[in-house]
């Protein structure tokens, strides 16, 4: 990000990728959680430093999103093999811990990133935006 900030023009935006682990702890996940907390801290500090130039810096904090990484993690946790690609309803897991009772889709995360990079979010900076279907509510 340091190199990016040197070449970015005024009134632009950066979106960092953190995780729901940046805002909530989980057992057996301390190193990952700590690294994502660091991304959030970097995001907030950078927003303070470059806000005067009109540069906005935010982070996304996705929860369970249907990706190959998430399917492999679920398989590892259950001692199985990687789950098959999702059906149109997503990976068939138990999502009772998520208010919307489903995992997110990559397209939903992409739309959040596009919003944060757009002028429509011109007064949002230094935030970690959770996109987790209500997991952390």
DSSP file (Angstrom, degrees, kcal/mol; ACC not computed):
  #  RESIDUE AA STRUCTURE BP1 BP2  ACC     N-H-->O    O-->H-N    N-H-->O    O-->H-N    TCO  KAPPA ALPHA  PHI   PSI    X-CA   Y-CA   Z-CA
    1    1 A X     >        0   0    0      0, 0.0     4,-2.7     0, 0.0     5,-0.2   0.000 360.0 360.0 360.0 -32.7    0.0    0.0    0.0
    2    2 A X  H  >  +     0   0    0      1,-0.2     4,-1.0     2,-0.2     0, 0.0   0.910 360.0  46.0 -57.2 -43.5    2.9    2.4    0.7
    3    3 A X  H  > S+     0   0    0      1,-0.2     4,-0.8     2,-0.2     3,-0.4   0.888 111.4  52.7 -67.6 -39.2    3.9    2.2   -3.0
    4    4 A X  H >> S+     0   0    0      1,-0.2     4,-1.5     2,-0.2     3,-1.1   0.922 104.3  55.6 -60.6 -44.5    0.3    2.7   -4.1
    5    5 A X  H 3< S+     0   0    0     -4,-2.7    -1,-0.2     1,-0.3    -2,-0.2   0.776 100.9  59.5 -63.6 -26.3   -0.1    5.8   -2.0
    6    6 A X  H 3< S+     0   0    0     -4,-1.0    -1,-0.3    -3,-0.4    -2,-0.2   0.800 115.8  32.3 -71.0 -28.0    2.9    7.5   -3.6
    7    7 A X  H << S+     0   0    0     -3,-1.1    -2,-0.2    -4,-0.8    -1,-0.2   0.537  91.8 107.7-109.5  -8.4    1.3    7.3   -7.1
    8    8 A X     <  -     0   0    0     -4,-1.5     2,-0.1    -5,-0.1     3,-0.1  -0.450  62.0-133.2 -73.5 142.9   -2.4    7.7   -6.4
    9    9 A X        -     0   0    0      1,-0.2     3,-0.3    -2,-0.1    -1,-0.1  -0.367  36.0 -77.6 -85.4 172.0   -4.1   10.9   -7.3
   10   10 A X  S    S+     0   0    0      1,-0.2    44,-0.2    -2,-0.1    -1,-0.2  -0.210 109.8  29.6 -65.3 160.7   -6.4   12.9   -5.1
   11   11 A X  S    S+     0   0    0     42,-1.0     2,-0.2     1,-0.2    44,-0.2   0.916  93.1 118.8  55.5  51.2  -10.0   11.8   -4.6
   12   12 A X        -     0   0    0     42,-0.3    44,-2.6    -3,-0.3     2,-0.3  -0.711  50.3-130.7-131.0-175.9   -9.4    8.1   -5.1
   13   13 A X  E     -a   56   0A   0     -2,-0.2     2,-0.4    42,-0.2    44,-0.2  -0.982   7.8-157.3-145.6 152.7   -9.9    5.0   -3.0
   14   14 A X  E     -a   57   0A   0     42,-2.4    44,-2.3    -2,-0.3     2,-0.5  -0.981   8.9-161.8-124.5 139.3   -8.1    1.8   -1.8
   15   15 A X  E     -a   58   0A   0     -2,-0.4     2,-0.3    42,-0.2    44,-0.2  -0.977   8.4-161.3-123.5 118.4   -9.9   -1.3   -0.6
   16   16 A X  E     -a   59   0A   0     42,-2.9    44,-2.6    -2,-0.5     2,-0.7  -0.663  18.4-124.5 -93.4 152.1   -8.0   -3.8    1.5
   17   17 A X  E     +a   60   0A   0     -2,-0.3    44,-0.1    42,-0.2     2,-0.1  -0.872  44.2 149.2-101.1 112.3   -9.0   -7.4    2.0
   18   18 A X        -     0   0    0     42,-2.7     2,-0.3    -2,-0.7    44,-0.2   0.122  34.5-125.8-107.8-133.0   -9.4   -8.4    5.6
   19   19 A X    >   -     0   0    0     17,-0.2     3,-2.4    42,-0.2     4,-0.3  -0.965  31.0 -93.2-170.6 163.4  -11.8  -11.0    7.0
   20   20 A X  G >> S+     0   0    0     42,-2.4     3,-1.8    -2,-0.3     4,-1.0   0.777 120.6  73.5 -57.4 -24.6  -14.6  -11.4    9.5
   21   21 A X  G 34 S+     0   0    0     41,-0.3    -1,-0.3     1,-0.3    16,-0.2   0.643  82.9  68.3 -65.2 -13.5  -11.6  -12.7   11.6
   22   22 A X  G <4 S+     0   0    0     -3,-2.4    -1,-0.3    14,-0.2    -2,-0.2   0.682 110.8  31.0 -76.5 -17.3  -10.6   -9.0   11.9
   23   23 A X  T <4 S+     0   0    0     -3,-1.8     2,-0.3    -4,-0.3    -2,-0.2   0.456 123.7  37.6-120.9  -4.9  -13.6   -8.2   14.0
   24   24 A X  S  < S-     0   0    0     -4,-1.0    -1,-0.2     9,-0.1     2,-0.2  -0.998  72.9-126.5-146.8 146.1  -14.2  -11.5   15.9
   25   25 A X        -     0   0    0     -2,-0.3     2,-0.3    -3,-0.1     5,-0.1  -0.541  20.8-170.0 -88.4 156.8  -12.0  -14.1   17.4
   26   26 A X    >   -     0   0    0     -2,-0.2     3,-1.0    -5,-0.1     7,-0.1  -0.994  29.0-103.9-143.2 145.5  -12.2  -17.8   16.8
   27   27 A X  T 3  S+     0   0    0     -2,-0.3     0, 0.0     1,-0.2     0, 0.0  -0.349 103.5  15.5 -67.4 150.5  -10.5  -20.7   18.5
   28   28 A X  T 3  S+     0   0    0      1,-0.1    -1,-0.2    -2,-0.0     0, 0.0   0.762 111.6  84.7  58.6  29.0   -7.5  -22.4   16.7
   29   29 A X    <>  +     0   0    0     -3,-1.0     4,-2.8     2,-0.1     5,-0.2   0.093  43.4 124.2-143.5  22.7   -7.3  -19.3   14.4
   30   30 A X  H  > S+     0   0    0      1,-0.2     4,-2.7     2,-0.2     5,-0.2   0.873  75.0  48.4 -65.0 -40.5   -5.2  -16.8   16.4
   31   31 A X  H  > S+     0   0    0      2,-0.2     4,-2.1     1,-0.2    -1,-0.2   0.935 115.4  44.7 -65.6 -44.9   -2.5  -16.2   13.8
   32   32 A X  H  > S+     0   0    0      2,-0.2     4,-1.9     1,-0.2    -2,-0.2   0.933 114.7  49.1 -62.9 -46.0   -5.0  -15.7   11.0
   33   33 A X  H  X S+     0   0    0     -4,-2.8     4,-2.3     1,-0.2    -2,-0.2   0.909 110.1  51.2 -61.0 -43.4   -7.1  -13.5   13.2
   34   34 A X  H  X S+     0   0    0     -4,-2.7     4,-1.9     1,-0.2    -1,-0.2   0.896 108.8  51.2 -61.9 -40.6   -4.1  -11.4   14.2
   35   35 A X  H  X S+     0   0    0     -4,-2.1     4,-1.5     1,-0.2    -1,-0.2   0.874 111.3  47.4 -66.3 -35.6   -3.0  -10.9   10.6
   36   36 A X  H  X S+     0   0    0     -4,-1.9     4,-1.8     2,-0.2    -2,-0.2   0.836 108.1  54.5 -75.9 -32.4   -6.5   -9.7    9.7
   37   37 A X  H  X S+     0   0    0     -4,-2.3     4,-2.4     2,-0.2    -2,-0.2   0.888 106.6  54.1 -61.3 -38.3   -6.7   -7.4   12.7
   38   38 A X  H  X S+     0   0    0     -4,-1.9     4,-2.8     2,-0.2    -2,-0.2   0.893 104.5  53.1 -63.4 -40.4   -3.4   -5.9   11.4
   39   39 A X  H  X S+     0   0    0     -4,-1.5     4,-2.4     1,-0.2    -1,-0.2   0.913 110.0  48.5 -60.5 -42.1   -5.0   -5.3    8.0
   40   40 A X  H  X S+     0   0    0     -4,-1.8     4,-2.3     2,-0.2    -2,-0.2   0.901 111.6  49.0 -66.1 -41.0   -7.8   -3.4    9.7
   41   41 A X  H  X S+     0   0    0     -4,-2.4     4,-2.5     2,-0.2     5,-0.2   0.913 111.7  49.1 -63.6 -42.6   -5.3   -1.3   11.7
   42   42 A X  H  X S+     0   0    0     -4,-2.8     4,-2.8     2,-0.2     5,-0.2   0.908 110.3  52.3 -61.4 -42.7   -3.3   -0.5    8.6
   43   43 A X  H  X S+     0   0    0     -4,-2.4     4,-2.2    -5,-0.2    -2,-0.2   0.934 112.1  44.3 -59.2 -48.4   -6.5    0.5    6.9
   44   44 A X  H  X S+     0   0    0     -4,-2.3     4,-1.6     2,-0.2    -2,-0.2   0.900 115.1  47.6 -67.7 -41.1   -7.5    2.9    9.6
   45   45 A X  H  X S+     0   0    0     -4,-2.5     4,-2.1     1,-0.2    -2,-0.2   0.925 112.4  49.0 -65.6 -44.0   -4.0    4.4   10.0
   46   46 A X  H  X S+     0   0    0     -4,-2.8     4,-2.5     1,-0.2     5,-0.3   0.887 106.9  56.4 -63.1 -38.7   -3.6    4.9    6.3
   47   47 A X  H  X S+     0   0    0     -4,-2.2     4,-1.1    -5,-0.2    -1,-0.2   0.900 109.2  46.7 -60.0 -40.2   -7.1    6.5    6.1
   48   48 A X  H  < S+     0   0    0     -4,-1.6     4,-0.4     1,-0.2    -1,-0.2   0.902 114.1  48.3 -66.2 -41.0   -5.9    9.1    8.7
   49   49 A X  H  < S+     0   0    0     -4,-2.1     3,-0.2     1,-0.2    -2,-0.2   0.870 122.9  28.5 -70.2 -38.2   -2.6    9.7    7.0
   50   50 A X  H ><>S+     0   0    0     -4,-2.5     5,-1.6     1,-0.2     3,-1.5   0.408  89.5  96.4-109.5   1.9   -3.9   10.2    3.4
   51   51 A X  G ><5S+     0   0    0     -4,-1.1     3,-2.2     1,-0.3    -1,-0.2   0.851  77.3  65.3 -58.2 -34.4   -7.4   11.6    4.0
   52   52 A X  G 3 5S+     0   0    0     -4,-0.4    -1,-0.3     1,-0.3    -2,-0.1   0.747  99.8  52.8 -61.1 -23.3   -6.1   15.1    3.6
   53   53 A X  G < 5S-     0   0    0     -3,-1.5   -42,-1.0     2,-0.2    -1,-0.3   0.403 122.1-108.0 -89.9   1.3   -5.3   14.2    0.0
   54   54 A X  T < 5S+     0   0    0     -3,-2.2     2,-0.5     1,-0.3   -42,-0.3   0.627  74.0 141.9  80.7  12.3   -8.9   13.0   -0.5
   55   55 A X      < -     0   0    0     -5,-1.6     2,-0.4   -44,-0.2    -1,-0.3  -0.785  38.2-153.8 -91.1 125.8   -7.8    9.4   -0.6
   56   56 A X  E     -a   13   0A   0    -44,-2.6   -42,-2.4    -2,-0.5     2,-0.4  -0.806   7.8-167.1 -99.0 139.6  -10.2    7.0    1.1
   57   57 A X  E     +a   14   0A   0     -2,-0.4    69,-3.4   -44,-0.2    70,-0.4  -0.988  17.4 156.8-130.0 122.3   -9.0    3.7    2.5
   58   58 A X  E     -a   15   0A   0    -44,-2.3   -42,-2.9    -2,-0.4     2,-0.3  -0.843  25.6-141.3-134.2 171.0  -11.4    1.0    3.6
   59   59 A X  E     -ab  16 128A   0     68,-2.8    70,-3.1    -2,-0.3     2,-0.4  -0.977  10.3-135.7-133.8 149.5  -11.3   -2.7    4.1
   60   60 A X  E     -ab  17 129A   0    -44,-2.6   -42,-2.7    -2,-0.3     2,-0.4  -0.848  10.5-162.6-101.0 144.7  -13.8   -5.5    3.4
   61   61 A X  E     - b   0 130A   0     68,-3.0    70,-1.6    -2,-0.4   -42,-0.2  -0.694  15.1-169.0-126.4  76.7  -14.3   -8.1    6.1
   62   62 A X  E     - b   0 131A   0     -2,-0.4   -42,-2.4   -44,-0.2   -41,-0.3  -0.371   5.6-160.5 -70.9 145.4  -16.0  -11.1    4.4
   63   63 A X        -     0   0    0     68,-2.0     2,-0.8     1,-0.2    69,-0.1   0.263  64.9 -15.4 -90.5-137.3  -17.5  -13.9    6.4
   64   64 A X  S    S+     0   0    0     68,-0.3    40,-2.9    38,-0.1     2,-0.4  -0.594  73.3 174.8 -74.1 110.8  -18.2  -17.3    4.9
   65   65 A X  B     -c  104   0B   0     -2,-0.8     2,-1.0    38,-0.2     5,-0.3  -0.952  39.7-109.3-117.2 136.3  -18.1  -16.8    1.1
   66   66 A X        +     0   0    0     38,-2.9    40,-0.5    -2,-0.4     2,-0.3  -0.525  65.6 133.5 -70.6 102.8  -18.4  -19.7   -1.3
   67   67 A X  S  > S-     0   0    0     -2,-1.0     4,-2.4    38,-0.1     5,-0.2  -0.920  71.7-103.2-139.6 163.3  -14.9  -20.0   -2.7
   68   68 A X  H  > S+     0   0    0     -2,-0.3     4,-2.6     1,-0.2     5,-0.2   0.888 122.9  55.4 -56.3 -37.7  -12.5  -23.0   -3.3
   69   69 A X  H  > S+     0   0    0      1,-0.2     4,-2.4     2,-0.2    -1,-0.2   0.924 108.9  46.3 -61.0 -44.4  -10.6  -21.8   -0.2
   70   70 A X  H  > S+     0   0    0     -5,-0.3     4,-2.3     2,-0.2    -1,-0.2   0.894 112.3  50.2 -66.8 -39.4  -13.7  -22.0    2.0
   71   71 A X  H  X S+     0   0    0     -4,-2.4     4,-2.2     2,-0.2    12,-0.5   0.914 112.2  47.6 -65.4 -41.3  -14.8  -25.4    0.6
   72   72 A X  H  X S+     0   0    0     -4,-2.6     4,-2.6    -5,-0.2    -2,-0.2   0.897 111.2  51.0 -65.7 -39.7  -11.3  -26.8    1.3
   73   73 A X  H  X S+     0   0    0     -4,-2.4     4,-2.4     2,-0.2    -2,-0.2   0.906 110.8  48.8 -63.8 -41.0  -11.3  -25.3    4.8
   74   74 A X  H  X S+     0   0    0     -4,-2.3     4,-1.5     2,-0.2     6,-0.2   0.903 111.9  49.0 -65.0 -40.6  -14.7  -26.9    5.5
   75   75 A X  H  X>S+     0   0    0     -4,-2.2     5,-2.2     1,-0.2     4,-0.7   0.912 111.5  48.9 -65.7 -42.0  -13.5  -30.2    4.2
   76   76 A X  H ><5S+     0   0    0     -4,-2.6     3,-0.8     1,-0.2    -2,-0.2   0.910 109.3  52.8 -62.5 -42.5  -10.3  -30.1    6.3
   77   77 A X  H 3<5S+     0   0    0     -4,-2.4    -1,-0.2     1,-0.2    -2,-0.2   0.814 115.2  40.5 -64.6 -30.3  -12.3  -29.2    9.4
   78   78 A X  H 3<5S-     0   0    0     -4,-1.5    -1,-0.2    -5,-0.2    -2,-0.2   0.427 112.7-115.4 -99.5   0.7  -14.6  -32.2    8.9
   79   79 A X  T <<5S+     0   0    0     -3,-0.8    -3,-0.2    -4,-0.7    -4,-0.1   0.630  78.6 113.3  78.1  12.8  -11.8  -34.6    7.9
   80   80 A X  S   <S-     0   0    0     -5,-2.2    -1,-0.2    -6,-0.2     2,-0.2  -0.183  70.7 -87.8-100.5-165.3  -13.3  -35.0    4.4
   81   81 A X        -     0   0    0      1,-0.2    -1,-0.2    -3,-0.1     3,-0.1  -0.525  64.8 -61.8 -98.5 172.4  -12.1  -34.1    1.0
   82   82 A X        -     0   0    0     -2,-0.2    -1,-0.2     1,-0.1   -10,-0.2  -0.251  60.5-111.8 -57.1 138.2  -12.8  -30.8   -0.8
   83   83 A X        -     0   0    0    -12,-0.5    -1,-0.1   -15,-0.1     3,-0.1  -0.340  35.7-102.5 -68.1 152.0  -16.5  -30.2   -1.3
   84   84 A X        -     0   0    0      1,-0.2    -1,-0.1    -3,-0.1     3,-0.1  -0.242  53.0 -74.6 -67.8 163.8  -17.8  -30.2   -4.8
   85   85 A X        -     0   0    0      1,-0.1    -1,-0.2     6,-0.1   -18,-0.0  -0.255  67.3 -92.2 -55.1 151.6  -18.5  -26.9   -6.6
   86   86 A X        -     0   0    0     -3,-0.1     5,-0.2     1,-0.1    -1,-0.1  -0.210  29.1-130.0 -70.6 156.6  -21.7  -25.4   -5.3
   87   87 A X  B >   -D   90   0C   0      3,-0.6     3,-1.9    -3,-0.1    -1,-0.1  -0.259  50.2 -81.0 -83.1-175.0  -25.1  -25.9   -6.6
   88   88 A X  T 3  S+     0   0    0      1,-0.3     3,-0.1    -2,-0.1    -2,-0.1   0.651 135.6  52.2 -67.1 -11.0  -27.2  -22.8   -7.3
   89   89 A X  T 3  S-     0   0    0      1,-0.3    -1,-0.3    13,-0.0     2,-0.1   0.391 114.7-118.8-101.6   1.9  -28.0  -22.8   -3.6
   90   90 A X  B <   -D   87   0C   0     -3,-1.9    -3,-0.6    12,-0.1    -1,-0.3  -0.224  57.6 -17.5  91.4 176.7  -24.4  -22.9   -2.5
   91   91 A X        -     0   0    0     -5,-0.2     2,-2.0     1,-0.1    12,-0.2  -0.311  69.0-120.9 -57.2 134.2  -22.4  -25.4   -0.5
   92   92 A X        +     0   0    0      2,-0.0     2,-0.2     3,-0.0    -1,-0.1  -0.506  64.8 128.6 -84.8  75.6  -24.8  -27.6    1.5
   93   93 A X        -     0   0    0     -2,-2.0     2,-0.8     2,-0.0    10,-0.0  -0.593  68.6 -87.5-116.8-179.1  -23.6  -26.9    5.0
   94   94 A X        +     0   0    0     -2,-0.2     3,-0.2     1,-0.1     8,-0.1  -0.839  42.3 171.4 -93.2 113.0  -25.1  -25.9    8.2
   95   95 A X    >   +     0   0    0     -2,-0.8     3,-1.9     6,-0.2     6,-0.4  -0.091  32.5 126.9-113.6  33.1  -25.3  -22.1    8.3
   96   96 A X  T 3   +     0   0    0      1,-0.3    -1,-0.2     5,-0.1     5,-0.1   0.733  69.3  64.2 -62.0 -21.8  -27.4  -21.6   11.4
   97   97 A X  T 3  S+     0   0    0     -3,-0.2     2,-0.5     3,-0.0    -1,-0.3   0.546  91.5  75.9 -79.4  -6.9  -24.7  -19.3   12.7
   98   98 A X  S X  S-     0   0    0     -3,-1.9     3,-1.9     1,-0.1    37,-0.2  -0.917  79.0-139.5-107.9 128.4  -25.4  -16.8    9.9
   99   99 A X  T 3  S+     0   0    0     -2,-0.5    35,-0.2    35,-0.4    -1,-0.1   0.856 105.9  47.7 -55.6 -38.6  -28.6  -14.7   10.2
  100  100 A X  T 3  S-     0   0    0     33,-2.0    -1,-0.3     2,-0.2    34,-0.1   0.485 106.1-131.8 -83.5  -1.6  -29.4  -15.1    6.5
  101  101 A X  S <  S+     0   0    0     -3,-1.9     2,-0.3    -6,-0.4    -6,-0.2   0.777  73.8  77.8  58.6  32.7  -28.8  -18.9    6.7
  102  102 A X  S    S-     0   0    0     -7,-0.2    -2,-0.2    31,-0.1     2,-0.2  -0.978  80.2-104.3-156.1 165.2  -26.5  -19.1    3.7
  103  103 A X        -     0   0    0     -2,-0.3   -38,-0.2   -12,-0.2     2,-0.1  -0.555  42.5-106.6 -87.4 160.9  -23.0  -18.3    2.6
  104  104 A X  B     -c   65   0B   0    -40,-2.9   -38,-2.9    -2,-0.2     2,-0.3  -0.327  26.0-123.6 -82.5 169.0  -22.2  -15.3    0.5
  105  105 A X    >>  -     0   0    0    -40,-0.2     4,-1.4     1,-0.1     3,-1.0  -0.861  18.1-121.4-113.3 148.8  -21.2  -15.3   -3.1
  106  106 A X  H 3> S+     0   0    0    -40,-0.5     4,-2.5    -2,-0.3     5,-0.2   0.845 113.0  61.0 -55.9 -35.0  -18.1  -13.8   -4.6
  107  107 A X  H 3> S+     0   0    0      1,-0.2     4,-2.0     2,-0.2    -1,-0.3   0.852 100.4  54.2 -62.5 -34.3  -20.3  -11.5   -6.8
  108  108 A X  H <> S+     0   0    0     -3,-1.0     4,-1.5     2,-0.2    -1,-0.2   0.889 109.3  47.1 -67.5 -38.5  -21.7   -9.9   -3.6
  109  109 A X  H  X S+     0   0    0     -4,-1.4     4,-2.4     2,-0.2    -2,-0.2   0.911 109.7  54.0 -67.1 -42.2  -18.2   -9.2   -2.4
  110  110 A X  H  X S+     0   0    0     -4,-2.5     4,-2.6     1,-0.2    -2,-0.2   0.884 106.2  52.6 -60.0 -39.0  -17.3   -7.7   -5.7
  111  111 A X  H  X S+     0   0    0     -4,-2.0     4,-2.2     2,-0.2    -1,-0.2   0.879 108.3  50.4 -66.1 -37.1  -20.3   -5.4   -5.6
  112  112 A X  H  X S+     0   0    0     -4,-1.5     4,-2.5     2,-0.2    -2,-0.2   0.927 111.1  48.7 -65.1 -43.8  -19.2   -4.1   -2.2
  113  113 A X  H  X S+     0   0    0     -4,-2.4     4,-1.7     1,-0.2    -2,-0.2   0.932 110.6  50.8 -60.8 -45.7  -15.7   -3.5   -3.5
  114  114 A X  H  X S+     0   0    0     -4,-2.6     4,-0.8     1,-0.2    -1,-0.2   0.904 110.6  50.0 -59.2 -41.7  -17.1   -1.6   -6.5
  115  115 A X  H >< S+     0   0    0     -4,-2.2     3,-1.0     1,-0.2     6,-0.4   0.935 109.7  49.8 -61.1 -47.2  -19.2    0.5   -4.2
  116  116 A X  H 3< S+     0   0    0     -4,-2.5    -1,-0.2     1,-0.3    -2,-0.2   0.769 112.4  48.2 -66.4 -25.0  -16.3    1.4   -2.0
  117  117 A X  H 3< S+     0   0    0     -4,-1.7    -1,-0.3    -5,-0.2    -2,-0.2   0.590 101.9  85.6 -86.7 -11.8  -14.2    2.4   -5.0
  118  118 A X  S X< S-     0   0    0     -3,-1.0     3,-1.3    -4,-0.8    -3,-0.0  -0.355  90.2-112.1 -89.2 167.5  -17.0    4.5   -6.4
  119  119 A X  G >  S+     0   0    0      1,-0.2     3,-1.6     2,-0.1    -1,-0.1   0.669 108.3  79.1 -68.8 -17.1  -18.0    8.1   -5.8
  120  120 A X  G 3  S+     0   0    0      1,-0.3    -1,-0.2    -5,-0.1     3,-0.2   0.701  96.5  45.2 -65.0 -17.6  -21.2    6.8   -4.1
  121  121 A X  G X  S+     0   0    0     -3,-1.3     3,-2.1    -6,-0.4    -1,-0.3  -0.077  73.6 134.5-112.1  32.5  -19.0    6.1   -1.0
  122  122 A X  T <  S+     0   0    0     -3,-1.6    -1,-0.1     1,-0.3    -2,-0.1   0.601  72.6  45.8 -64.3 -12.3  -17.2    9.4   -1.1
  123  123 A X  T 3  S+     0   0    0     -3,-0.2     2,-0.6    -4,-0.1    -1,-0.3   0.106  90.6  96.3-116.6  22.0  -17.7   10.0    2.7
  124  124 A X    <   +     0   0    0     -3,-2.1     2,-0.3    -8,-0.1    -3,-0.1  -0.955  46.1 144.2-112.3 119.3  -16.7    6.5    3.9
  125  125 A X        +     0   0    0     -2,-0.6   -67,-0.2   -69,-0.1     3,-0.1  -0.988  53.4  24.2-154.4 146.1  -13.1    6.1    5.0
  126  126 A X  S    S+     0   0    0    -69,-3.4     2,-0.3    -2,-0.3   -68,-0.2   0.700  87.9 133.8  77.2  20.7  -11.2    4.1    7.6
  127  127 A X        -     0   0    0    -70,-0.4   -68,-2.8   -84,-0.1     2,-0.7  -0.764  53.5-147.4-109.1 148.9  -13.8    1.5    7.9
  128  128 A X  E     -b   59   0A   0     -2,-0.3     2,-0.7   -70,-0.2   -68,-0.2  -0.956  25.7-156.2-106.1 108.8  -13.8   -2.3    8.0
  129  129 A X  E     -b   60   0A   0    -70,-3.1   -68,-3.0    -2,-0.7     2,-0.3  -0.779   5.2-143.8 -95.0 115.8  -17.1   -3.2    6.3
  130  130 A X  E     -b   61   0A   0     -2,-0.7     2,-0.4   -70,-0.2   -68,-0.2  -0.589  17.7-177.9 -76.8 135.9  -18.4   -6.7    7.2
  131  131 A X  E     +b   62   0A   0    -70,-1.6   -68,-2.0    -2,-0.3   -27,-0.1  -0.796  38.6 124.0-131.4  88.2  -20.1   -8.6    4.5
  132  132 A X  S >  S-     0   0    0     -2,-0.4     3,-0.9   -70,-0.2   -68,-0.3   0.228  77.3-109.8-139.5  11.5  -21.1  -11.7    6.4
  133  133 A X  T 3  S-     0   0    0      1,-0.2   -33,-2.0   -35,-0.1   -32,-0.2   0.670  85.1 -51.5  65.8  15.1  -24.9  -12.3    6.1
  134  134 A X  T >  S+     0   0    0    -35,-0.2     3,-0.6   -36,-0.2   -35,-0.4   0.708  98.6 134.5  91.6  22.0  -25.3  -11.4    9.7
  135  135 A X  T <  S+     0   0    0     -3,-0.9     2,-0.8     1,-0.3    -2,-0.1   0.937  77.4  40.6 -64.9 -46.7  -22.7  -13.7   11.2
  136  136 A X  T 3         0   0    0      1,-0.2    -1,-0.3  -112,-0.0    -2,-0.1  -0.513 360.0 360.0-105.0  64.1  -21.3  -11.0   13.4
  137  137 A X    <         0   0    0     -2,-0.8    -1,-0.2    -3,-0.6    -2,-0.1   0.351 360.0 360.0-132.0 360.0  -24.5   -9.3   14.6
